[in-house]
Amino acid sequence: MSHGLPYAPEPDGHVPVHVSMLREGSQSTNQGHSDRQYPSALARLTALLPAPDAAPTASSVTDLRTHLDRASRSVLEVRTVVAVVSVLLVPATWWLARELLSAGWSTFASLLSASSMLVLLFSTQARPHAVSTVCVTLVLCAALRFQARGRLRELVVLAACACVAVGTLHSAWACVPVLAWVCVIDRDGRRRPFERRAWILAVALAVAVLAFYGTLLSGTRESSWGIPRVESGTLIFSNHRVNLADFDGRGFLSLARTVVHFEPNLGVLVLLAAGVWIRGRARHEPATAPRGAVGLVLVFVLPYLLAFGLFAKSHERFFLPLVPCAAVFAAWGSMKLTALLGGRWRIAVLVGLALPFTLCARWSWLCSSPDTLELAARRIEELAVRGDTPIFVQASLDLPLARDATSLAHDGARVRNPMRPWTCYQATRLESDRPEPVYPLRDLAAPAKLPYKELVGHPERVLEALGRGLYVIEFPQGAAHASAWELRDALASRGVFVERIEPGDELGGGAHVLGYQLEPRSSPPWTWLRILRASAIGPVVEIRRLTL
């Protein structure tokens, strides 16, 4: 749970900052608008829990590990809440499948969700995507139950699930067609009189907007935050900009990459299930599940899948809400194939679970092992035997080492960036309450006496101005900014190579970052192969010594 903390958290770690703002009663947003990035349900839930013990303002504790743990608390508590809620996805998938399948195959569907690499990745991040997936699945389950029974209590449960779902993440509004479906279509697929109690669902959505979207809708036009608006054909809300030109179908490529890299087992089973369905349609075989119930699930899946596939900026996390539905469909296909091929197919699909469960176990082991930044910090501790040797660190790297007072003062506002919690934590400590031993860490940036553009055009002049010392850089990946390659080339020509710390060997893509989201765009081999062969998580770090 604590992997990468507090020095390499999730890049968009806005929820922990929002939790702190809620506890402090802060009315002013921070520079990153952390209180307006997501609906506030997750932040408010976390803020209701007892706050981690605050460190005393003055203390004689100087142990580095103690301070690292202190600085991790805000992110770790959100990760813990997300992980606990994410566990509910397994029974929620079973409940969803049980409305359509037998108990045995429902268990198989829940195992597919439990072994999902995507679910594992996002269930240990301080972000709302995994929680939203659970809530969306519960909406589908509650809608199926209400469709079958039609009682008031089922409707109230459905309304509560919908309220929490849309209050967790914007994409959960895709559940609204499901709410409309249950009001006009019965379980057998026949039209029914409009549900007069639908106002309960409308009230639930209104409550969600008022309770969880208040800060998102309180901005001003000048600040570009607040009520969504359209400018020059572009929809703008929070940090998101959506243009009609973005819907060119490239999201389907992202979907294919996501399945190949993260869910190969589930992807194969879904393709087989699709083949079984096509065969059944061609043979006019009778349906094995109520048409209205199947339609209820599809009225969520198909529009969401279409939007995901058309949108060019779709990311892997967008696929998360579809994982439980894909697991149920895969279980249905496996059930039909078992009827066709016999018990041997049942054994084959159970054995096939070995790969995803092995990947999950392997990733968990990597998360509990030292990452590349920890290994780099250990190497620097060995190299920096003299305390006066400056250590210039690329700004994208926040090493788990203690900065000296000069370092904290030297880098100014950069050390107080809440998106760099470890450095920010050190900057807010009293001098008597800072970890030891300290190192003269400096952000690798152009000195004040040089214009910033010098870093792009003439990195060798920057190195001359900074002078001797250890230089720690992140190895640039692929189409990285030209300045990153220029800086590395300048260091390679002037400095002495010390060490390169990689996530793994070359066959496993070791020369590429193995980061928090396993971005397959920068991973030459398949992600699952990288996980099996990796020795550590993190970026590729190079250490060089400059002796001008």
PyMOL commands that set and color helices and strands:
alter all, ss='L'
color gray80, all
select helices_A, chain A and resi 14-24+34-36+41-48+64-86+89-98+103-114+117-122+129-149+152-166+170-184+196-212+216-218+244-246+251-262+264-282+291-310+316-341+343-352+354-367+372-383+405-410+412-416+421-427+431-433+453-457+459-466+482-494+520-522+527-533
alter helices_A, ss='H'
color red, helices_A
select strands_A, chain A and resi 229-231+234-237+240-243+391-394+402-403+438-439+441-444+469-474+496-501+541-546
alter strands_A, ss='S'
color yellow, strands_A
deselect
rebuild
show_as cartoon
